[in-house]
């Protein structure tokens, strides 16, 4: 029987990078760290080039949206971050990067497993009404690197087997996308998420996969969408908006949005606009939601 919690092979993953046709330049695998996002943000401020990938067998201080924690048993989840320096994408359009990462993750899960994975706005990946994966995007331009120190960045060893012209260590602000996917987490190990949202894993869904295979497929899909969006940084022209709406589990649902400042809005989620905002109809009006916690109502 396959042991789905076998350690990842950094050297073999590095050999895969050139075949992925993406912006990936190097990859590192660490046994344990607080947060791969924090580590890459720290390395980015020291000049690490774009395209670096950092994977952790275990995160002890993994973070989700709205300051939530993301923890799992060692080897049970695929937890990794990628470093981008998206010069071709205007800052006003970078708000689509988390949604793009959600599309890529959902695409990879669907292709590998056949599961009907979908997106809960903005970028949680669901199977049915259970959360399979979460995504957190941060930037060196937002001051995140000073909020807490990286605890493992000095020990990261990045292996490269890619020929890439993406040496952009001085190319402005860096963006780090962190992705966490429950892979072999058992039903007993799964946490309950915010708003009562239950979690799931590929193992719990009856379709376990090896983490290295899943990582390669997510990177492949992520690289393809990044190239498309970099060529045409418009969510409509690039196809991002239409693809997101096709994958959405939120559009058409009754929702409750808990917004900054304690405001709560309940209504019908009707669409995603060109800014990536969720449109909610309530009391005869349409409200664009740029940030907040959206809960699907039954």
N, C-alpha and C positions, 0 to 999 in steps of 0.2 A: 504494500500500500504506500502511495506517495506521501512523504512528509511535507506538507505545504508550509511548514515553518522552518525549512532549511535556510541557512544564511545565504544572502545574495552574493553572487560572484562578481566583484567589481571589475576584474580584468575581462571577463567574458562580456559584461555589459558594455565596457568601453569599446570592444571590438564590434559591437552592434551599431554604434553611433553613426558611422558613415553611411550605412544602408538605410537610415531613417529619413534621409533627404530633408533634414530640418536644420535649425540653427545651432544644434548641440555641439559643444566643443570639448567637454570633459565631464567626467562623472566621479563622484566619491560616495562610498558607502561607509557609514559609521555604525558601530554597535549600539551606542546610546548617545543621545544628546537631549538638551532641553527642548529645542525647537529648530528644525531645519531652516525655517524662515528667518529666525533671528541670526543664525550662523551665516547664512548667505548675505543678509543685509549688512552684517559686519564686514564680511569679506569684500562686498561690493564697494564699501567706502574706502577700502584699501587698494582698490584698482582691479579686482578680479574681472576678467573679461566676460562678456555676455555669452550665454549658451551653456553655462555651468549647471550641473544637476547635482543635488545632494540628497541622498537617501539615508534614512535612519531605520535600523532594525527595531529601535524602541525610542519613543519620545517621552520624556518625563514631564515636560511642560508645554506640550503641544497646544496650540491655540486655534479656536474657531472664530467665526464672526461674533461681534458684539462682546468680545472679551471672554468667550466661553472656552473651556478646556477641551482638549481632544487627547484621550489616552486610550491605549489598548495593550494587551499582553505582548511581550516581545515576539516578533516574527508573525503576528497574527494579522497585521494590517500593512498595506503599502503606504508609507508616509514619505513624501519627498517634496522638494522645492526646486524651482528652476529660476535662473537669473536672466533677466532680459534688460536690454538697453534700447528701447523701441524708438530710435530716432525717426523712423519713417512715419510713425503714428503721432499726430499732433496730441498734445496733452489733453485737449478737450475730448478726444476720442478714446482715451485710454481707459475710460470707465467701462468699456466693453470687454476689456481683457479678462475679468473674472467670469463673465458670461461665456466668452470664447472658451475658456478652460473648462467650463461646465459642459459645453457642447462636445469638446474633445473627449472628456472623460466618459460621458454618456455614450458616445460613438464607440469607443473602445470596449466598454462593457457589453454593449449590444452585439458587436461583432464577435466577441470571444464566447459569449454565453447564450445568446439568443433571448436573454431576458428583456422585457419591455421597460427598460430603464427610462426615466423621465426626469425633467428638471423642475424643482420647486424654486420659485423666484427667491433670490437671484441665481444661486448656483449650487443648491443642494441636489444631489443625485438620489432619486427615489426608486425603489422597486415596490409597486403598489403604493401603500401609504407609509412605507418604512424607509428610513434614511440609510443609504448605502455609503455615500461619500460626501465630503465637505471640502470647500475650497476657500482659501484666504489669500487675498492679494494685498501686498504692502509695497511702499516705495521709499527710497532713501530721501526723497524730497518732502516726506511728511513728518520727518523727525522720529520715525519709529525706531531707528537704531539707537537712540539715546534713552528709550523708555526702559529697556532692561539689557544688561550686558549679554553678549553671546558667551556660552559656556564651553563651546567646543570648536570654535572657528580656527583656533591655532593648531588644532590637531587634525584638521581635515586634509586628506591626501587625495587630490583629484587626478584621476587617470584619463589620458586623452588618446584616442586613436582616430580622431577626426581631422580632416583637412578642411578648414573653415576660414573664411576671410573676415569673420565677425569679431576681430580684435577691437573692442570698443571700450577699453578700460577708462578712457577719459571722455566718453561720449554723453555726458550729462547724467541725469537722474537714472537710477536703476529701479526696475520693478521686479519683485519676487513673487512668484505664484506658488503657494503651498497647496498640495493635494493630499487628502487622506482617504483611503478606501478600505473598508472592512473586507478582508479576504477570507481568513480561516477562523475568525472569531466565532466561538460557539454561542448557542442561544443563552447559556448561563452567563457568558462574559459580556454580552451586549448591554449597553447602557440605555436609559430612556432619555430622549432628547428634550429640548425646550418645548413647552406647550403640550407635553404629553406625546410628542412625536417619537414613535418607537424606532429603534435601529434594526438593521439587518446586515447580513454579510453574504458573500457569495456561497460560503459553506452552508449557511442557514437556508439559502434558497435552493440548495441541492446541486449547485454547479460550482464546485471549488476549482480554482485555477492556480497555477504557480505565479508567484508575485513577479518574477522576472519577465515572464511572458506578458503579464498585464502591464507592467511598466513600459515595455517596448511598444506595445500597442497604443498606450496613452501618449507617449512621446511622439509616435508617428502621427497620430491624429492632431496633436497639439501643434506640431511643426507645420503640418499642412495648412491648418487654419491661420497660424501666425503669418505664413508666407502670403496667403490670400489676402488677409487683412492689411498687411504691410504694403502690398501692391496697390490696394484700393481701400484706404482707411475710412470707408463709409459702410455702416452696417447693412444698408440696403443693397448697394452695388456689389459688395463682397459676398452677399448671401447669408451673412450672420443673422440678420433679423428674422428672415423667413425660416431658417433652420432652427433657430431658438424657439420660435413660435410653434413649429411642428413638434418639437420635443417637450414642450411645456406641459407640466401637470397642473399648473396654476390657472392658466387661462380657462375661463368658463366655470370656475369654482367659486362658491361663496367663501369669502376669506375674512379674517380679522387681522388688521395691520396695526401693530403696536409701534408707534412712531416716536422719534426723539422728542423729549419734552413731556412724555407721558400721555400724548394724544393717542386715542384708539379710534380706528375707523373700520367699520364693518360694511361689506358690500360685495358686489360681484366683480371679480377680476375679468376684464374684457380684452386686454391686449398688452403688448409691450411696445413702447414707442421708440423712435430712432435714437433717443438718449439712453435706452436701456431701462427706462422707468416702467414700473407696473401701473397700468391704468385701472382704477377701481371706480365703479359706478355706485353711488350711494345718494339717497335723497334727491334723485333727479339730476345730480351733478357728476362730472367725471373728475377724479382727483389723480394726478400723477404722483407716484410714490418713488422717491429716489433712494431712500434708506429706511430701514425698519425691519421688524420681525413679522413675517407674514405666516399666519397659521391657517391651514386648510380646514374649513368647517364641513361637517358631514351634512 
